[in-house]
Amino acid sequence: MTKKDHFRAPVQETFRRKSPFNQLLEHMEKVRECIDILGDGIIRYYVGDYKDFSKISEKVSKLEHEADLIKSNLRNHLPNTLFMPVDKGKFLWALREQDAILDHAENLAVMLDMRHTKIPKKLQPLFIDHAKIVMKTVKAMEDAVSNIRDLVETSFVKRERKQTKEYIYKVHELEYKADKKKYELTKGIYALEKKLDPMDVYHLLKIADWVDDIADHAENVADWLRAMIAK
C-alpha cells in the first residue's frame, strides 16, 4: 500500500460507515415492511375479514415509531452539505416523503380499525386491485432508493444512472395505474350511492383516497430521487 492509499482508505471507510443512503434504505425497509403488513390486512378487510385487524394496526404503529427513530437519527447526524454527494435539501425531502407513506399507513390502519366498513361485493375486486397496485408502487420505490445508493457508491456511472431512471419511471407508471383504478373505484361507489348508507359512502371514498395517497407519496419520493441525480 502506498502512502497515498494509506491516507485515502480510512477516509473512504469513514464515509461508508456514515453514509446517509444506508440509513435512508433502512428507513425504506420499515416503509416496505409496514406496507406489506397493511396491504395483506387490507385485502382481508375488503372481503369482510376483520379478525385481528387491531393487531395489524398495532404493528403498523410500531413500525412507524421505529422508522421515526431512524429518521431522527439520520437528520441529527447528516453530514454537512460539503460532504454530501447530492443536494442535502433534496435528500431530506425524499426522506420526508418516505415518512409521509408511514404516516398515511398508520392513519389508514387506525381509521379502518375504528369502523369496519363493509365493502360492497361488486366493488371488492376493484378495491383489491387498487391496493395491489399501490403495494407494487411502494416496492418499485424501494428498488429506486436502493439503486440510488448504488449509484452514489459508483460515483454516478452512466449505466447505474440509467438503471436508476428506469426504476423511477416504473414508480410513475404504477402510480398512474393506481390513479386510473381509483377513478374506477370512485365511479363505482357513486353508482351505488342510492343503495348505500351515506356514512358508508363517505368511508368508502375515504379508504380509496388514503390508500391512493400512499402511491402519491411514493411517486413524490421518486421525483426527489430524480432531482438528486439530475446533472
C-alpha positions as CSV (number, residue, x, y, z in Angstrom):
1,M,0.0,0.0,0.0
2,T,1.4,3.4,-0.9
3,K,1.4,6.3,1.5
4,K,-1.3,7.9,-0.6
5,D,-3.5,4.8,-0.3
6,H,-2.8,4.6,3.4
7,F,-4.4,8.0,4.0
8,R,-7.3,7.5,1.5
9,A,-8.6,4.2,2.8
10,P,-9.7,5.5,6.3
11,V,-11.5,8.4,4.7
12,Q,-13.4,6.2,2.3
13,E,-14.3,3.8,5.2
14,T,-15.5,6.6,7.4
15,F,-17.8,7.8,4.6
16,R,-19.2,4.3,4.2
17,R,-19.9,4.0,7.9
18,K,-21.7,7.3,8.0
19,S,-23.4,7.1,4.6
20,P,-26.9,8.6,4.9
21,F,-28.0,6.4,2.0
22,N,-27.7,3.3,4.1
23,Q,-29.9,4.9,6.7
24,L,-32.4,6.1,4.0
25,L,-32.6,2.5,2.8
26,E,-33.0,1.3,6.4
27,H,-35.9,3.7,6.8
28,M,-37.3,2.5,3.4
29,E,-37.2,-1.1,4.7
30,K,-39.5,-0.1,7.5
31,V,-41.8,1.5,5.0
32,R,-41.9,-1.6,2.9
33,E,-42.5,-3.9,5.9
34,C,-45.3,-1.6,7.0
35,I,-47.0,-1.6,3.6
36,D,-46.6,-5.4,3.3
37,I,-48.4,-6.0,6.6
38,L,-51.0,-3.3,6.0
39,G,-51.6,-4.4,2.4
40,D,-52.3,-8.0,3.3
41,G,-54.6,-6.9,6.1
42,I,-56.5,-4.5,3.9
43,I,-57.2,-7.2,1.3
44,R,-58.7,-9.4,4.0
45,Y,-60.6,-6.4,5.3
46,Y,-62.0,-5.8,1.9
47,V,-63.6,-9.2,1.8
48,G,-65.1,-8.8,5.3
49,D,-62.4,-10.5,7.4
50,Y,-61.8,-8.1,10.2
51,K,-60.3,-10.6,12.6
52,D,-57.0,-9.5,14.2
53,F,-57.1,-6.2,12.3
54,S,-56.4,-4.4,15.6
55,K,-53.1,-6.4,15.8
56,I,-52.3,-5.2,12.3
57,S,-52.9,-1.6,13.3
58,E,-50.7,-2.0,16.3
59,K,-47.9,-3.5,14.2
60,V,-48.2,-0.6,11.7
61,S,-47.9,1.9,14.6
62,K,-44.9,0.1,16.0
63,L,-43.1,0.2,12.6
64,E,-44.0,3.9,12.2
65,H,-42.4,4.6,15.5
66,E,-39.3,2.6,14.7
67,A,-39.0,4.4,11.4
68,D,-39.3,7.8,13.2
69,L,-36.3,6.9,15.4
70,I,-34.3,6.1,12.2
71,K,-35.4,9.4,10.7
72,S,-34.5,11.4,13.7
73,N,-31.1,9.8,14.0
74,L,-30.5,10.4,10.3
75,R,-31.4,14.1,10.5
76,N,-29.3,14.6,13.6
77,H,-26.2,13.0,12.0
78,L,-26.5,14.1,8.4
79,P,-23.1,15.3,7.0
80,N,-22.6,18.9,6.1
81,T,-23.6,19.7,2.5
82,L,-19.9,19.9,1.6
83,F,-19.5,16.2,2.2
84,M,-22.9,15.1,0.6
85,P,-22.6,13.6,-2.9
86,V,-26.1,15.0,-3.6
87,D,-28.0,18.1,-2.5
88,K,-28.9,17.9,1.2
89,G,-32.2,19.6,0.8
90,K,-33.4,17.2,-1.8
91,F,-32.2,14.3,0.2
92,L,-34.3,15.5,3.2
93,W,-37.4,16.0,1.0
94,A,-37.1,12.4,-0.2
95,L,-36.8,11.2,3.4
96,R,-39.9,13.4,4.3
97,E,-42.0,11.8,1.6
98,Q,-40.9,8.3,2.6
99,D,-42.0,9.2,6.1
100,A,-45.4,10.5,4.8
101,I,-46.1,7.0,3.5
102,L,-45.8,5.7,7.0
103,D,-48.0,8.4,8.4
104,H,-50.7,7.7,5.9
105,A,-50.5,4.0,6.5
106,E,-50.8,4.4,10.3
107,N,-53.8,6.8,9.9
108,L,-55.5,4.4,7.5
109,A,-55.0,1.4,9.8
110,V,-56.4,3.3,12.8
111,M,-59.4,4.5,10.8
112,L,-60.2,1.1,9.4
113,D,-59.9,-0.4,12.9
114,M,-62.3,2.2,14.4
115,R,-65.0,1.5,11.9
116,H,-65.4,-1.8,9.9
117,T,-67.0,-0.5,6.7
118,K,-68.4,-3.3,4.6
119,I,-67.2,-3.2,1.0
120,P,-70.0,-4.0,-1.5
121,K,-69.3,-7.3,-3.1
122,K,-69.5,-5.7,-6.6
123,L,-66.7,-3.3,-5.6
124,Q,-64.4,-5.8,-3.8
125,P,-62.3,-6.7,-6.9
126,L,-61.7,-3.0,-7.7
127,F,-60.6,-2.3,-4.1
128,I,-58.3,-5.3,-4.1
129,D,-56.7,-4.5,-7.5
130,H,-56.2,-0.9,-6.3
131,A,-54.4,-2.0,-3.1
132,K,-52.2,-4.4,-5.0
133,I,-51.1,-1.7,-7.5
134,V,-50.3,0.7,-4.6
135,M,-48.2,-2.0,-2.9
136,K,-46.3,-2.6,-6.2
137,T,-45.7,1.2,-6.4
138,V,-44.0,1.2,-3.0
139,K,-41.9,-1.9,-3.9
140,A,-40.8,-0.1,-7.1
141,M,-39.9,2.9,-5.0
142,E,-37.8,0.7,-2.7
143,D,-35.9,-0.5,-5.7
144,A,-35.3,3.1,-6.8
145,V,-34.0,4.1,-3.3
146,S,-31.7,1.0,-3.2
147,N,-30.4,1.7,-6.6
148,I,-29.6,5.4,-5.9
149,R,-27.4,4.2,-3.1
150,D,-25.5,2.0,-5.6
151,L,-25.4,5.0,-8.0
152,V,-23.7,7.2,-5.4
153,E,-21.2,4.5,-4.4
154,T,-20.2,4.0,-8.0
155,S,-19.7,7.8,-8.4
156,F,-22.7,8.2,-10.8
157,V,-21.5,6.0,-13.6
158,K,-23.7,6.2,-16.7
159,R,-25.0,2.6,-16.5
160,E,-26.1,2.9,-12.9
161,R,-27.7,6.3,-13.6
162,K,-29.7,4.8,-16.5
163,Q,-30.9,2.0,-14.3
164,T,-32.0,4.4,-11.5
165,K,-34.0,6.4,-14.0
166,E,-35.7,3.2,-15.2
167,Y,-36.7,2.4,-11.6
168,I,-38.1,5.9,-11.2
169,Y,-40.1,5.6,-14.4
170,K,-41.6,2.4,-13.1
171,V,-42.8,4.2,-10.0
172,H,-44.5,6.8,-12.1
173,E,-46.1,4.2,-14.3
174,L,-47.6,2.3,-11.4
175,E,-48.8,5.5,-9.7
176,Y,-50.6,6.3,-12.9
177,K,-52.3,2.9,-12.9
178,A,-53.3,3.4,-9.3
179,D,-54.9,6.7,-10.1
180,K,-56.8,5.1,-13.0
181,K,-58.0,2.3,-10.7
182,K,-59.0,4.8,-8.1
183,Y,-61.1,6.6,-10.7
184,E,-62.9,3.3,-11.5
185,L,-63.5,2.8,-7.7
186,T,-64.9,6.3,-7.2
187,K,-67.2,5.9,-10.2
188,G,-68.4,2.5,-8.8
189,I,-69.0,3.9,-5.4
190,Y,-71.2,6.8,-6.7
191,A,-73.1,4.3,-8.9
192,L,-74.2,2.5,-5.7
193,E,-74.7,5.7,-3.8
194,K,-78.5,5.4,-3.5
195,K,-78.2,1.8,-2.2
196,L,-75.7,2.6,0.5
197,D,-75.8,4.4,3.8
198,P,-74.4,8.0,3.4
199,M,-71.7,7.3,6.1
200,D,-70.6,4.1,4.2
201,V,-70.3,6.2,1.0
202,Y,-68.1,8.7,2.8
203,H,-65.9,5.9,4.3
204,L,-65.5,4.0,1.1
205,L,-64.4,7.2,-0.7
206,K,-62.0,8.0,2.2
207,I,-60.5,4.5,2.1
208,A,-59.9,4.8,-1.6
209,D,-58.3,8.3,-1.1
210,W,-56.0,7.3,1.7
211,V,-54.8,4.1,0.0
212,D,-54.1,6.1,-3.1
213,D,-52.2,8.8,-1.1
214,I,-49.6,6.1,-0.4
215,A,-48.9,5.7,-4.1
216,D,-48.8,9.5,-4.5
217,H,-46.1,9.9,-1.8
218,A,-44.1,7.0,-3.4
219,E,-44.2,9.0,-6.6
220,N,-43.0,12.1,-4.7
221,V,-40.0,10.1,-3.4
222,A,-39.2,9.1,-6.9
223,D,-39.4,12.7,-8.0
224,W,-36.9,13.8,-5.4
225,L,-34.6,10.9,-6.3
226,R,-34.7,12.1,-9.9
227,A,-33.9,15.6,-8.7
228,M,-30.9,14.4,-6.7
229,I,-29.3,12.6,-9.7
230,A,-30.1,15.3,-12.3
231,K,-27.0,17.0,-13.7
